[in-house]
């Protein structure tokens, strides 16, 4: 059997392929999952109690718009830029370019709302 071939689930894996670990989920993973659920519940509670009824539609539009912009613009752009970079940038520089792109995108996402609304107001 060549290395790229798949093997049937439940069958014995070929030599050199580690068997998947089965058993209970570790404590650390359970704690992280519980912390995530607690933060989700806290965010939902604050969204229900902290947002006025008149602003709920605006918040919903903002959330749906964020998902639409991500799926329609950001993800396809990142895919195209990644493929172009893979063709034109040496492979040793790709990780550095990815980190720089992530940092730049984070700064842009923080700056655009400030610039679009006139900046911080006192």
N, C-alpha and C positions, 0 to 999 in steps of 0.2 A: 504494500500500500504506500503510495507516495505521500509526502508530507502535507500537500495541499488538499488531500482527499478528506471528506467528512466521514464520520463514523456514526452508526445508528445509536440513538439514545437508548440507554439501558444495556448496550453491549459493552464489553470490556474495552477500554481505550487502548490504542496502540502503545507500544513501548515508547517511553520518553514524553508522553503526554500526561501531565498531572491530572489525577482524578479530581473532580469538583468536590469541594468540601461540603458535606451535608451536616445538618445539625441545627441546634437553636441559634438564633441571631445573638451576636455578642452583646454584652452589657453596654459597651460604648455606643454601638449603633442604636440600641434601644433608647438610650438616654438622649442621643441627638434627635431621634425621631420624636420623642416625647417633648423635647424642648421646642422643636419645630411646630408641633401641634399646639403647644401652649402659646407660642408667639402668634400663630394663625388665629387662635381664639381671641387673644388680646386685640389684634388688629381688627377683627370683625366686630368686637364689642365697641371699640373706639370709633369705628366707622358708623355704627348704628347710633351710638349715643352722642358722639362729638360733632357730627355733621348735621347742620340744620336741614329741615325738610326741603327748603327752597334750593339748597346747594347740592342735593343728592343727584339730581339729573346732570348737573355740571360735572360732578365727580365721575359719574358713570360714563359720560361722553369722553372725559379725559382718559379713563382707563381703557375703554374700547379703542379710542384713537391711538393710544400707546401700543396696544397689541397690533393694530392694523399697520402702523408705521414700521414696527419691528419686522413683521412678517412680509410686508410689501416692499420695504426699502432697505432696511439695515441688513437683514439676513441675505438677500440676494446680492447686495453690494459686497458684503464680506466674502461671499462665495466666489464672485467674479474676481475680486482683488486678490484673493488667496491663490486662485489658479493662475492669474497673470504673474504674480510674484514667484510662484513655483517655477515658471518658465524663464524668468529674467533675473532672478536673484540667486546667488550661490546658496546651496543648502545649509552651509554653516551659519549664514546670517538670518535664516528664516525665523528661528526662535526670537532673536532680538527684534526683528521687524514686527512679529506678532505682539510682543509686549509693548513696543512703542505705539502700535496701532490701537491697542486696547487703552493705553493711557490717554492718547489723543481723543479717542471716542468718548471716554469718561469726561474729559475736560469740556468737550463740545456739548455733551448732554447736560452738564452743569451750567454752562455759559449761555446757551440758547434761551432758556426761560428767563434768565436775568436780563439779557439784552432785548428780548421781545417785549417784556413788560416795563421797560424803563429802568431796570436796575433795582437795587434795594432802596426802599423808601423809609424815611424816619418819621 
